[in-house]
Amino acid sequence: VHKNLVLKNCTAKNMRGGFELRTKTAVRLENCTAIGCERAFWVSSGVTLTGGKGDAQFGPLLFAEGDNASVELELLPGESSMNVHALAALQGSGHRITIKSSSSGERTKPLPVLVGHGTPMMGEGMAAIPEQNARNIILRNETAMPVVIGRKASGGEITTRGAVTENAGKNVTVKKLEQL
């Protein structure tokens, strides 16, 4: 078991999984970048990710599961002709997640941030993204990307610049974030 693991200033490029930190040992990532990955960041319980950057050219920027992850990511504008199903899929409880637009430009193809959804069973392009429990998640979406709140989302607060295209959750507070 690894304890006190800290990754600083690392870059994952053209990988299947950029940074997959599905552990309960409170890993820290500082200023890490994922470019051209099938999935950029996959975090779980207790992860702290600050100053992160990534694109969604070939798959999601973020999968979050477990409990109490703290995530700060910048969405890079890189795009491709690939059919990507989500910008992020968030499940679990107590996460605090911020997704910011990049100073180098904004993504133009819309990709939803899915709250109350998990990870596909067979990889990004081969299976649907299932609904999963999401409780008390705090999401700040500073991008123009849309947000979908699934039926298994409850509690929490969504502050978003992008539109909420579906809200089937229970007791989820939604606030509109004016353009920054």
N, CA, C and O of each residue as an XYZ file, in Angstrom:
720
protein
N       0.847     -1.178      0.000
C       0.000      0.000      0.000
C       0.892      1.241      0.000
O       1.822      1.357      0.799
N       0.591      2.156     -0.907
C       1.364      3.393     -0.953
C       0.690      4.459     -0.094
O      -0.533      4.601     -0.104
N       1.487      5.185      0.630
C       0.973      6.263      1.473
C       1.757      7.525      1.162
O       2.938      7.475      0.817
N       1.079      8.659      1.292
C       1.698      9.959      1.077
C       2.272     10.117     -0.330
O       3.295     10.777     -0.517
N       1.613      9.513     -1.312
C       2.073      9.611     -2.697
C       1.693     10.976     -3.256
O       0.532     11.378     -3.186
N       2.685     11.698     -3.820
C       2.467     13.004     -4.429
C       3.076     12.985     -5.822
O       4.246     12.645     -5.992
N       2.277     13.352     -6.814
C       2.763     13.489     -8.189
C       2.766     14.975     -8.512
O       1.739     15.643     -8.395
N       3.949     15.501     -8.927
C       4.081     16.927     -9.225
C       4.615     17.116    -10.638
O       5.563     16.454    -11.059
N       3.976     18.045    -11.365
C       4.469     18.476    -12.677
C       4.663     17.314    -13.651
O       5.623     17.309    -14.420
N       3.773     16.342    -13.626
C       3.850     15.184    -14.518
C       2.935     15.394    -15.722
O       1.908     16.066    -15.623
N       3.318     14.812    -16.859
C       2.485     14.855    -18.059
C       2.276     13.443    -18.574
O       3.223     12.669    -18.716
N       1.009     13.119    -18.853
C       0.648     11.860    -19.506
C       0.150     12.235    -20.896
O      -0.772     13.038    -21.038
N       0.763     11.649    -21.918
C       0.393     12.000    -23.291
C       0.098     10.725    -24.077
O       0.889      9.782    -24.087
N      -1.082     10.722    -24.746
C      -1.493      9.619    -25.611
C      -1.500      8.270    -24.882
O      -1.039      7.261    -25.417
N      -2.017      8.269    -23.684
C      -2.109      7.055    -22.871
C      -3.562      6.585    -22.827
O      -4.480      7.370    -23.066
N      -3.768      5.311    -22.522
C      -5.136      4.836    -22.322
C      -5.719      5.516    -21.090
O      -6.821      6.062    -21.147
N      -5.000      5.488    -19.996
C      -5.390      6.199    -18.773
C      -4.280      7.152    -18.388
O      -3.152      6.727    -18.142
N      -4.587      8.429    -18.334
C      -3.572      9.421    -17.969
C      -3.132      9.259    -16.527
O      -2.002      8.854    -16.256
N      -4.024      9.575    -15.606
C      -3.750      9.452    -14.177
C      -4.932      8.716    -13.552
O      -5.985      9.315    -13.331
N      -4.768      7.426    -13.265
C      -5.822      6.627    -12.660
C      -5.454      6.391    -11.208
O      -4.596      5.567    -10.892
N      -6.116      7.127    -10.335
C      -5.793      7.094     -8.909
C      -6.998      6.604     -8.134
O      -7.601      7.335     -7.348
N      -7.334      5.345     -8.374
C      -8.490      4.712     -7.750
C      -8.027      3.979     -6.499
O      -7.951      2.751     -6.468
N      -7.728      4.744     -5.493
C      -7.179      4.230     -4.252
C      -7.808      4.990     -3.094
O      -8.446      6.021     -3.308
N      -7.644      4.513     -1.907
C      -8.186      5.197     -0.730
C      -7.065      5.747      0.141
O      -7.225      5.895      1.352
N      -5.936      6.047     -0.480
C      -4.776      6.482      0.305
C      -4.464      7.964      0.133
O      -3.340      8.391      0.394
N      -5.438      8.748     -0.301
C      -5.316     10.211     -0.350
C      -4.117     10.694     -1.175
O      -3.287     11.464     -0.691
N      -4.042     10.240     -2.400
C      -2.981     10.675     -3.316
C      -3.155     12.154     -3.636
O      -4.277     12.657     -3.693
N      -2.027     12.855     -3.847
C      -2.040     14.271     -4.246
C      -1.417     14.407     -5.629
O      -0.371     13.825     -5.914
N      -2.081     15.188     -6.486
C      -1.530     15.552     -7.788
C      -1.432     17.068     -7.838
O      -2.390     17.773     -7.521
N      -0.269     17.563     -8.239
C      -0.065     19.002     -8.338
C       0.482     19.329     -9.718
O       1.533     18.829    -10.120
N      -0.249     20.178    -10.440
C       0.188     20.680    -11.747
C       0.481     19.560    -12.746
O       1.496     19.597    -13.442
N      -0.395     18.580    -12.816
C      -0.239     17.474    -13.763
C      -1.140     17.696    -14.977
O      -2.223     18.271    -14.863
N      -0.675     17.229    -16.147
C      -1.367     17.441    -17.414
C      -1.577     16.111    -18.120
O      -0.686     15.263    -18.152
N      -2.781     15.938    -18.692
C      -3.102     14.748    -19.483
C      -3.593     15.206    -20.856
O      -4.599     15.908    -20.963
N      -2.874     14.802    -21.902
C      -3.173     15.234    -23.270
C      -3.359     14.004    -24.153
O      -2.521     13.103    -24.158
N      -4.454     13.973    -24.896
C      -4.672     12.909    -25.876
C      -4.892     11.537    -25.268
O      -4.603     10.528    -25.911
N      -5.397     11.476    -24.040
C      -5.613     10.189    -23.368
C      -7.056      9.712    -23.561
O      -7.957     10.519    -23.790
N      -7.267      8.401    -23.467
C      -8.621      7.851    -23.551
C      -9.457      8.309    -22.354
O     -10.664      8.518    -22.481
N      -8.833      8.462    -21.225
C      -9.434      9.075    -20.039
C      -8.296      9.777    -19.319
O      -7.274      9.168    -19.004
N      -8.484     11.067    -19.061
C      -7.393     11.882    -18.536
C      -7.137     11.626    -17.050
O      -6.029     11.252    -16.665
N      -8.159     11.828    -16.219
C      -8.018     11.676    -14.770
C      -9.150     10.790    -14.258
O     -10.313     10.980    -14.613
N      -8.792      9.818    -13.418
C      -9.787      8.949    -12.778
C      -9.418      8.932    -11.309
O      -8.416      8.331    -10.920
N     -10.233      9.597    -10.485
C      -9.890      9.776     -9.073
C     -10.903      9.084     -8.174
O     -12.025      8.778     -8.577
N     -10.462      8.846     -6.936
C     -11.307      8.183     -5.958
C     -11.123      8.851     -4.601
O     -10.694     10.003     -4.526
N     -11.441      8.147     -3.551
C     -11.507      8.685     -2.194
C     -10.252      9.420     -1.756
O      -9.135      8.908     -1.836
N     -10.482     10.655     -1.286
C      -9.419     11.430     -0.676
C      -8.400     12.041     -1.611
O      -7.476     12.703     -1.138
N      -8.520     11.851     -2.915
C      -7.551     12.432     -3.857
C      -7.668     13.958     -3.815
O      -8.766     14.510     -3.731
N      -6.515     14.625     -3.876
C      -6.465     16.073     -4.028
C      -5.715     16.361     -5.317
O      -4.553     15.986     -5.471
N      -6.391     17.028     -6.238
C      -5.810     17.351     -7.540
C      -5.888     18.863     -7.709
O      -6.980     19.419     -7.820
N      -4.732     19.533     -7.729
C      -4.698     20.984     -7.907
C      -3.862     21.337     -9.126
O      -2.866     20.679     -9.426
N      -4.282     22.384     -9.822
C      -3.524     22.868    -10.972
C      -3.483     21.886    -12.130
O      -2.580     21.968    -12.963
N      -4.434     20.956    -12.210
C      -4.453     19.962    -13.280
C      -4.977     20.536    -14.583
O      -5.768     21.478    -14.591
N      -4.519     19.947    -15.696
C      -4.967     20.342    -17.030
C      -5.156     19.092    -17.862
O      -4.431     18.108    -17.709
N      -6.146     19.145    -18.750
C      -6.331     18.018    -19.638
C      -7.338     18.327    -20.723
O      -8.084     19.304    -20.646
N      -7.347     17.465    -21.751
C      -8.310     17.615    -22.826
C      -9.259     16.424    -22.835
O      -9.126     15.486    -22.049
N     -10.217     16.495    -23.749
C     -11.172     15.403    -23.930
C     -11.207     15.042    -25.412
O     -12.278     14.905    -26.003
N     -10.021     14.889    -26.006
C      -9.928     14.552    -27.430
C     -10.468     13.165    -27.720
O     -11.208     12.971    -28.684
N     -10.101     12.197    -26.887
C     -10.413     10.791    -27.156
C     -11.240     10.138    -26.062
O     -11.600      8.966    -26.175
N     -11.543     10.872    -25.014
C     -12.328     10.354    -23.907
C     -12.469     11.403    -22.832
O     -11.950     12.509    -22.983
N     -13.159     11.088    -21.750
C     -13.459     12.060    -20.706
C     -12.222     12.674    -20.041
O     -11.171     12.045    -19.918
N     -12.394     13.903    -19.627
C     -11.395     14.597    -18.821
C     -11.336     13.984    -17.426
O     -10.257     13.877    -16.843
N     -12.508     13.573    -16.874
C     -12.549     13.163    -15.473
C     -13.605     12.098    -15.209
O     -14.745     12.200    -15.661
N     -13.199     11.080    -14.469
C     -14.106     10.162    -13.790
C     -13.823     10.349    -12.302
O     -12.665     10.341    -11.885
N     -14.879     10.518    -11.500
C     -14.705     10.615    -10.047
C     -15.620      9.595     -9.380
O     -16.799      9.486     -9.719
N     -15.066      8.853     -8.431
C     -15.813      7.859     -7.662
C     -15.334      7.943     -6.225
O     -14.452      8.743     -5.914
N     -15.901      7.130     -5.345
C     -15.472      7.135     -3.942
C     -16.007      8.349     -3.203
O     -17.095      8.842     -3.503
N     -15.237      8.825     -2.236
C     -15.699      9.898     -1.366
C     -14.638     10.985     -1.191
O     -13.440     10.710     -1.126
N     -15.114     12.216     -1.117
C     -14.322     13.360     -0.657
C     -13.062     13.657     -1.463
O     -12.024     13.991     -0.893
N     -13.147     13.536     -2.778
C     -12.038     13.986     -3.617
C     -12.159     15.497     -3.809
O     -13.259     16.047     -3.841
N     -11.022     16.145     -3.933
C     -10.972     17.581     -4.205
C     -10.229     17.765     -5.521
O      -9.050     17.428     -5.628
N     -10.935     18.308     -6.538
C     -10.395     18.335     -7.888
C     -10.492     19.736     -8.476
O     -11.543     20.375     -8.426
N      -9.383     20.201     -9.032
C      -9.333     21.473     -9.753
C      -8.668     21.193    -11.099
O      -7.476     20.896    -11.164
N      -9.459     21.292    -12.177
C      -8.962     20.980    -13.520
C      -9.242     22.103    -14.497
O     -10.258     22.791    -14.402
N      -8.328     22.277    -15.436
C      -8.497     23.204    -16.547
C      -8.737     22.374    -17.800
O      -7.951     21.483    -18.122
N      -9.831     22.671    -18.509
C     -10.165     21.969    -19.737
C      -9.419     22.600    -20.899
O      -9.695     23.738    -21.278
N      -8.472     21.857    -21.466
C      -7.739     22.337    -22.633
C      -8.616     22.202    -23.877
O      -9.487     21.334    -23.918
N      -8.404     23.037    -24.884
C      -9.321     23.069    -26.020
C      -9.143     21.949    -27.046
O      -9.912     21.903    -28.006
N      -8.193     21.065    -26.899
C      -7.950     20.013    -27.886
C      -9.186     19.175    -28.177
O      -9.878     18.742    -27.256
N      -9.468     18.946    -29.466
C     -10.606     18.154    -29.903
C     -10.161     17.211    -31.014
O      -9.071     17.362    -31.566
N     -11.004     16.244    -31.335
C     -10.732     15.318    -32.429
C     -12.064     14.950    -33.081
O     -13.118     15.440    -32.674
N     -12.011     14.100    -34.079
C     -13.245     13.650    -34.726
C     -13.841     12.436    -34.007
O     -14.870     11.915    -34.438
N     -13.222     11.985    -32.934
C     -13.712     10.830    -32.172
C     -15.045     11.164    -31.493
O     -15.304     12.318    -31.151
N     -15.884     10.142    -31.306
C     -17.150     10.297    -30.616
C     -16.914     10.108    -29.117
O     -16.831      8.977    -28.637
N     -16.807     11.201    -28.389
C     -16.607     11.178    -26.939
C     -17.969     11.415    -26.293
O     -18.717     12.290    -26.728
N     -18.298     10.639    -25.255
C     -19.641     10.672    -24.680
C     -19.812     11.628    -23.504
O     -20.939     12.022    -23.202
N     -18.737     12.009    -22.838
C     -18.872     12.887    -21.676
C     -17.568     13.612    -21.405
O     -16.485     13.100    -21.688
N     -17.685     14.800    -20.857
C     -16.516     15.520    -20.375
C     -16.096     14.946    -19.024
O     -14.908     14.783    -18.743
N     -17.097     14.644    -18.193
C     -16.836     14.077    -16.870
C     -18.033     13.240    -16.451
O     -19.161     13.517    -16.857
N     -17.790     12.214    -15.638
C     -18.843     11.408    -15.033
C     -18.540     11.335    -13.541
O     -17.485     10.849    -13.132
N     -19.478     11.823    -12.736
C     -19.251     11.971    -11.302
C     -20.203     11.095    -10.504
O     -21.421     11.178    -10.660
N     -19.632     10.254     -9.645
C     -20.393      9.423     -8.720
C     -19.694      9.464     -7.373
O     -18.590      9.998     -7.262
N     -20.319      8.909     -6.356
C     -19.715      8.901     -5.024
C     -20.328      9.986     -4.162
O     -21.467     10.396     -4.389
N     -19.576     10.454     -3.169
C     -20.133     11.468     -2.275
C     -19.074     12.437     -1.772
O     -17.902     12.095     -1.611
N     -19.532     13.658     -1.532
C     -18.700     14.669     -0.883
C     -17.583     15.256     -1.732
O     -16.717     15.951     -1.200
N     -17.576     14.999     -3.025
C     -16.521     15.564     -3.883
C     -16.708     17.071     -4.032
O     -17.826     17.585     -3.997
N     -15.582     17.764     -4.198
C     -15.568     19.192     -4.516
C     -14.770     19.313     -5.813
O     -13.554     19.123     -5.826
N     -15.468     19.631     -6.899
C     -14.862     19.587     -8.227
C     -15.049     20.921     -8.935
O     -16.157     21.453     -9.004
N     -13.951     21.453     -9.460
C     -13.990     22.668    -10.276
C     -13.371     22.352    -11.629
O     -12.266     21.814    -11.708
N     -14.095     22.691    -12.698
C     -13.576     22.554    -14.053
C     -13.582     23.948    -14.664
O     -14.626     24.593    -14.766
N     -12.385     24.409    -15.072
C     -12.215     25.764    -15.593
C     -11.949     25.735    -17.089
O     -11.458     24.745    -17.631
N     -12.281     26.837    -17.746
C     -11.900     27.017    -19.140
C     -10.418     27.347    -19.206
O      -9.838     27.845    -18.240
N      -9.816     27.070    -20.341
C      -8.402     27.336    -20.532
C      -8.172     28.734    -21.080
O      -8.959     29.232    -21.885
N      -7.108     29.353    -20.649
C      -6.736     30.663    -21.193
C      -6.258     30.529    -22.639
O      -6.159     31.528    -23.353
N      -5.958     29.291    -23.079
C      -5.491     29.072    -24.453
C      -6.648     28.815    -25.426
O      -6.409     28.525    -26.598
N      -7.889     28.917    -24.959
C      -9.053     28.735    -25.821
C     -10.061     27.797    -25.195
O      -9.770     27.099    -24.224
N     -11.260     27.795    -25.774
C     -12.330     26.948    -25.240
C     -12.669     25.832    -26.203
O     -12.559     25.986    -27.419
N     -13.075     24.730    -25.659
C     -13.588     23.620    -26.452
C     -14.863     24.093    -27.142
O     -15.654     24.825    -26.546
N     -15.072     23.680    -28.401
C     -16.276     24.104    -29.115
C     -17.323     23.008    -29.204
O     -18.518     23.306    -29.183
N     -16.911     21.740    -29.304
C     -17.873     20.634    -29.342
C     -18.400     20.401    -27.933
O     -17.620     20.158    -27.012
N     -19.729     20.473    -27.755
C     -20.255     20.278    -26.395
C     -20.118     18.837    -25.915
O     -20.383     17.886    -26.651
N     -19.702     18.708    -24.676
C     -19.619     17.418    -23.983
C     -20.216     17.606    -22.597
O     -19.829     18.545    -21.900
N     -21.138     16.758    -22.170
C     -21.782     16.979    -20.880
C     -20.930     16.542    -19.689
O     -20.158     15.585    -19.760
N     -21.101     17.276    -18.602
C     -20.624     16.850    -17.294
C     -21.794     16.077    -16.692
O     -22.860     16.644    -16.453
N     -21.594     14.787    -16.450
C     -22.659     13.910    -15.972
C     -22.549     13.733    -14.462
O     -21.595     13.123    -13.978
N     -23.509     14.255    -13.719
C     -23.541     14.121    -12.266
C     -24.523     12.998    -11.941
O     -25.685     13.044    -12.346
N     -24.055     11.999    -11.212
C     -24.887     10.837    -10.927
C     -24.732      9.772    -11.999
O     -25.662      9.022    -12.294
N     -23.541      9.722    -12.572
C     -23.202      8.723    -13.586
C     -21.824      8.162    -13.268
O     -20.974      8.847    -12.701
N     -21.620      6.907    -13.640
C     -20.359      6.240    -13.333
C     -19.506      6.047    -14.563
O     -19.552      6.839    -15.504
N     -18.737      4.996    -14.542
C     -17.823      4.703    -15.638
C     -18.387      3.569    -16.489
O     -19.052      2.670    -15.973
N     -18.120      3.614    -17.799
C     -18.601      2.533    -18.659
C     -17.949      1.213    -18.269
O     -16.807      1.194    -17.810
N     -18.656      0.130    -18.446
C     -18.135     -1.180    -18.069
C     -17.041     -1.676    -19.016
O     -16.193     -2.471    -18.611
N     -17.048     -1.220    -20.270
C     -16.119     -1.788    -21.248
C     -15.267     -0.744    -21.955
O     -14.832     -0.983    -23.082
N     -15.020      0.374    -21.353
C     -14.216      1.384    -22.015
C     -15.085      2.478    -22.594
O     -16.263      2.260    -22.876
N     -14.520      3.633    -22.770
C     -15.244      4.835    -23.181
C     -16.099      4.638    -24.414
O     -17.282      4.978    -24.381
N     -15.568      4.110    -25.489
C     -16.295      4.073    -26.738
C     -17.177      2.860    -26.927
O     -17.879      2.780    -27.934
N     -17.173      1.910    -26.004
C     -17.857      0.644    -26.242
C     -19.100      0.408    -25.412
O     -19.833     -0.542    -25.687
N     -19.371      1.219    -24.417
C     -20.511      0.955    -23.551
C     -21.104      2.265    -23.056
O     -20.425      3.290    -22.987
N     -22.366      2.207    -22.719
C     -23.046      3.383    -22.180
C     -22.470      3.745    -20.810
O     -21.919      2.898    -20.107
N     -22.611      5.013    -20.453
C     -22.181      5.473    -19.133
C     -23.392      5.317    -18.203
O     -24.380      6.034    -18.356
N     -23.323      4.384    -17.238
C     -24.494      4.086    -16.402
C     -24.734      5.141    -15.323
O     -23.817      5.850    -14.907
N     -25.988      5.225    -14.883
C     -26.279      6.091    -13.746
C     -25.771      5.409    -12.476
O     -25.886      4.193    -12.323
N     -25.207      6.209    -11.571
C     -24.688      5.721    -10.285
C     -24.995      6.762     -9.223
O     -25.221      7.929     -9.542
N     -25.007      6.352     -7.974
C     -25.292      7.271     -6.877
C     -24.236      8.368     -6.781
O     -23.034      8.117     -6.864
N     -24.729      9.592     -6.604
C     -23.866     10.756     -6.375
C     -24.544     11.586     -5.292
O     -25.653     12.083     -5.485
N     -23.871     11.733     -4.154
C     -24.462     12.436     -3.027
C     -23.596     13.613     -2.605
O     -22.382     13.494     -2.440
N     -24.250     14.739     -2.437
C     -23.600     15.926     -1.872
C     -22.328     16.328     -2.608
O     -21.323     16.668     -1.985
N     -22.377     16.288     -3.909
C     -21.244     16.729     -4.730
C     -21.356     18.231     -4.968
O     -22.424     18.743     -5.306
N     -20.251     18.916     -4.788
C     -20.167     20.349     -5.078
C     -19.398     20.476     -6.391
O     -18.212     20.155     -6.457
N     -20.086     20.949     -7.440
C     -19.471     21.111     -8.761
C     -19.506     22.572     -9.157
O     -20.548     23.223     -9.086
N     -18.364     23.079     -9.574
C     -18.270     24.425    -10.152
C     -17.775     24.245    -11.586
O     -16.600     23.959    -11.815
N     -18.677     24.414    -12.539
C     -18.369     24.264    -13.955
C     -18.202     25.654    -14.560
O     -19.191     26.322    -14.863
N     -16.962     26.091    -14.738
C     -16.682     27.407    -15.296
C     -16.564     27.366    -16.815
O     -16.223     28.372    -17.437
N     -16.841     26.216    -17.415
C     -16.808     26.085    -18.870
C     -18.216     26.291    -19.427
O     -19.187     26.391    -18.677
N     -18.305     26.352    -20.746
C     -19.609     26.466    -21.413
C     -20.229     25.087    -21.646
O     -21.297     24.989    -22.250
N     -19.579     24.029    -21.180
C     -20.081     22.674    -21.387
C     -21.354     22.444    -20.567
O     -21.465     22.944    -19.447
N     -22.319     21.688    -21.119
C     -23.579     21.447    -20.415
C     -23.415     20.484    -19.242
O     -22.436     19.743    -19.160
N     -24.391     20.509    -18.341
C     -24.426     19.616    -17.185
C     -25.712     18.801    -17.239
O     -26.786     19.339    -17.508
N     -25.595     17.492    -16.979
C     -26.738     16.593    -16.879
C     -26.733     16.017    -15.470
O     -25.750     15.413    -15.040
N     -27.837     16.207    -14.756
C     -27.969     15.703    -13.395
C     -28.912     14.505    -13.449
O     -30.104     14.650    -13.717
N     -28.364     13.326    -13.192
C     -29.127     12.087    -13.301
C     -30.027     11.811    -12.109
O     -29.954     12.499    -11.091
N     -30.882     10.794    -12.243
C     -31.850     10.412    -11.215
C     -31.210      9.956     -9.921
O     -31.838     10.033     -8.865
N     -29.968      9.480     -9.977
C     -29.315      8.960     -8.775
C     -28.465     10.018     -8.060
O     -27.720      9.705     -7.131
N     -28.588     11.281     -8.509
C     -27.896     12.387     -7.840
C     -28.804     12.955     -6.764
O     -29.999     13.153     -6.988
N     -28.226     13.219     -5.582
C     -29.006     13.812     -4.496
C     -28.136     14.756     -3.681
O     -26.942     14.529     -3.488
N     -28.773     15.819     -3.212
C     -28.049     16.817     -2.429
C     -26.988     17.492     -3.280
O     -26.922     17.278     -4.491
N     -26.183     18.284     -2.662
C     -25.090     18.927     -3.369
C     -25.499     20.214     -4.057
O     -26.646     20.657     -3.987
N     -24.505     20.801     -4.730
C     -24.709     22.102     -5.367
C     -23.936     22.156     -6.673
O     -22.754     21.817     -6.722
N     -24.607     22.582     -7.721
C     -24.001     22.744     -9.034
C     -24.019     24.232     -9.353
O     -25.087     24.842     -9.403
N     -22.857     24.816     -9.568
C     -22.743     26.185    -10.058
C     -22.126     26.059    -11.438
O     -21.030     25.517    -11.582
N     -22.822     26.559    -12.460
C     -22.382     26.285    -13.818
C     -22.564     27.456    -14.764
O     -23.566     28.169    -14.713
N     -21.585     27.638    -15.621
C     -21.695     28.582    -16.726
C     -22.461     27.931    -17.874
O     -23.256     28.590    -18.545
N     -22.224     26.642    -18.101
C     -22.941     25.902    -19.135
C     -24.362     25.599    -18.684
O     -24.668     25.623    -17.492
N     -25.216     25.316    -19.647
C     -26.620     25.029    -19.353
C     -26.775     23.702    -18.623
O     -25.988     22.778    -18.827
N     -27.790     23.612    -17.773
C     -28.202     22.330    -17.196
C     -29.265     21.801    -18.152
O     -30.377     22.328    -18.203
N     -28.927     20.768    -18.904
C     -29.841     20.261    -19.926
C     -30.819     19.224    -19.382
O     -31.828     18.924    -20.020
N     -30.521     18.678    -18.206
C     -31.438     17.746    -17.545
C     -31.159     17.792    -16.056
O     -30.005     17.781    -15.626
N     -32.239     17.845    -15.264
C     -32.089     17.778    -13.817
C     -33.130     16.814    -13.268
O     -34.255     17.206    -12.955
N     -32.740     15.546    -13.154
C     -33.613     14.518    -12.610
C     -33.224     14.166    -11.175
O     -33.766     13.225    -10.595
N     -32.277     14.930    -10.598
C     -31.789     14.650     -9.248
C     -32.761     15.098     -8.170
O     -33.791     15.710     -8.450
N     -32.411     14.779     -6.931
C     -33.232     15.134     -5.775
C     -32.463     16.109     -4.881
O     -31.346     15.829     -4.447
N     -33.082     17.246     -4.621
C     -32.502     18.253     -3.716
C     -31.109     18.710     -4.141
O     -30.248     18.950     -3.294
N     -30.888     18.828     -5.440
C     -29.636     19.364     -5.960
C     -29.851     20.834     -6.259
O     -30.719     21.180     -7.061
N     -29.076     21.705     -5.630
C     -29.181     23.144     -5.862
C     -28.396     23.491     -7.118
O     -27.247     23.079     -7.278
N     -29.032     24.261     -8.017
C     -28.365     24.688     -9.251
C     -28.305     26.204     -9.274
O     -29.315     26.884     -9.090
N     -27.095     26.727     -9.505
C     -26.903     28.170     -9.611
C     -26.224     28.467    -10.945
O     -25.327     27.740    -11.372
N     -26.656     29.530    -11.589
C     -26.069     29.951    -12.857
C     -24.831     30.790    -12.576
O     -24.877     31.729    -11.781
N     -23.729     30.452    -13.228
C     -22.488     31.210    -13.113
C     -22.387     32.102    -14.336
O     -22.380     31.616    -15.467
N     -22.311     33.373    -14.120
C     -22.186     34.313    -15.243
C     -20.833     34.108    -15.915
O     -19.884     33.635    -15.290
N     -20.757     34.465    -17.175
C     -19.499     34.294    -17.921
C     -18.376     35.035    -17.202
O     -18.538     36.174    -16.764
N     -17.252     34.368    -17.093
C     -16.093     34.920    -16.375
C     -15.309     35.860    -17.238
O     -14.304     36.414    -16.793
